[in-house]
Amino acid sequence: MSPYDAYAQGLIDRKHYIHLSELECDWEEITSTGPDGDTTILQDRKSGKQYSINEALKDGRLTQYDMSCYKEGKMSITEFSLLVAGEPSKPVFPPIIHSVPRSPIRTTPPSPLNYMPSSLRSSFPSLNSQYNSSTQLNSHNSGSLSNLTSTAGDEYFPISGILDTTTESRMSVRSALTRKLIDADTALKLLEAQAASGGIIDLAKKDKLSVHNAAERGLIDTSDMHKLLNAQKAFTGVEDPMTKDRLAVGPAASKGYIPQENARRYMEAQYLTGGFVNPSKAGRLSVKEALATNIIDSKTADELQDETTYKKELVDPITKEKISYKQAMDRCKIDHHTGLLLLPAASTDATDAPSYSNYRFSSNKY
């Protein structure tokens, strides 16, 4: 068994893998010339397995920046091989804990505002009114135990999907894009916010998935994987090739590892969904905590607390006006089965528009 196979099976940790591989020089770079030009692969000498560098670039596991670091000698072939072959370990997402209350009476879905920074709660008037209304309605209704969910983890959920107001059914962002209920750029921005704040949302299971797992389940298009993997690094951290430290999105952007414009968008999504992420620690950070640990600087803190600085990069699916991510959150409806936020859109014909969910929404609930 090669060191990489042992690492992939969880028998040794990353540190031991790198140590053993460098001792035995397990990886070999092979370049061959064919009709389509040069093809370069990495071969695990012990197992004989081969991994295509071009495929790694195509799938988003490897970036041109990584290639430059490797060619300039700033990254060893052992570390480079992990990017080409793929890291076996998965990003750690906040746990989704389900509990069943003793009473069969359906509990009120938790407000997504409960765990937002206190300074933000008052600025989401429509969500506050929706939640208060649903509290009154649910106090008179009962439901099955299968619809009960706990509040744990709700602070980490961004805009999770789309609500078709014509058919009163919910669907994933990708499904809404396929049905032309939202435009491609808005869809990508919504998915980037999900990836940057914990994972791509599976509405059916109220679960968060890594970008690769989301692609396997058909929740994202493979053509968007590279951009979404970059957004995911805002949550899992960006490895500094020099120090090997795992950086939060702010410090990574200041060192040039993430474009500043993208970093601002990722930090905004984190701030609006419960706080900033320090990839080396669990939980979210307030503005004060993030400043104290150099996760953000004072300029970023001031801008994020001033909603007039938020860029309007989304298109409201119904009004077609340009809106910010925060405005989109404020216009969302609450899924009364999961407590997740759904952005309203409208299909053109209720008779032709299919339902993408077993859950239905009654207009009097909003």
Steps between C-alpha positions, in 0.01 A plus 500: 500500500636840403505792747230676296270196514557479876418869534192466278372218723560700816777274630750785531461875530613765253825573684606134494399468136723790396788370713483146358454615141798733514717232659422248228443743210172329409379735227625535146400757238457355151441703183397338174432649157197397297268633229352753744838623621688439824324316783648502850408255773619418850565133570504337841804276461389247761141447390551585132194727504510800270331838546452756223608857572269629226204321658586650839502847341171431324331370817618798705720306743803678357543867403750679278639660814569153642671407172723807522598423860591144404702601194685770696594252771279658766295181531640147522380225268357324806272793584428558132386138471226559759353771279524285188379171652261668742490541876312208655387699801172690472430853623344507844159662498294599803295199611129485425338355810146365483298451814148371556300685767280293729188679389360418153412866450707658224746753628539840340786510249786702644543849368814535287549833676553342842868448445585801287713777650268703722569814299347334192177354638302823499590564136312195369141623553326264259665191646411614850136543401496163322636324805257670737213407268612137477525482878133590533393259226700204626365539853167372362636228271639154559731294278682170468815420694692468174466874448659592831850643498711659766651845490860378510700624204235736361734795540716358224238484226501770229239531221449130441277472196222649291124513565285489187204715603295377203509133597576569868788252492864523592806401299878520499681794346613283209145379432377858496774593254411204278136615499615856424345639817828674586793620290838325491694772683248517785508121528879498524503775764245310711706180477823684578339638816401147600849362439668791682278462807515124551395295199255453214150447639306180436142616561360149529730407789574845645862406460820677397727343243849561373516623141609158371219320684249758380610434142453126553142562617428727204454814711756697299624500144854372455581808293467709819721275714818707473330820618311320774814323622662841537198619698518187716854595600351802678352247743760223508797736481774580249837339560790744494760325280784662694395453864252211448256691724132476413378854442155651535361677196605851611870427560506279187374792291752741651778261391359475150378140520136603443384796286389788725161530328422133555626511859268788582205303363594191704546701821166672446328161472667381820414818689135484396465133597634512853856626503848459358681167465838421647595174322717389791216523754136396520214747513448851369660829601338837563646816346677576827647150524603501133678833545679375810631194315585687177241306299380835363638854507323812627408619150328171418323505837363849437385411148326179602308684770385759246251339263526791256842362402355163392526447126181418312617193309179295502183538295166467678330213309161671520563876474819463289668780694862479613526424871767417757528164673362654819199636312446154353503350850242754612272402211524128572216283624549253782450132427271398786628142492870580536535867592719555193493820295356477147517781245164549325475460122205442270458252215286625213236226488374311803362217287829433325737576785597178678530463875851432624409424858251310709466806719235756420461858610170666583471866420341575836820391673684807382 
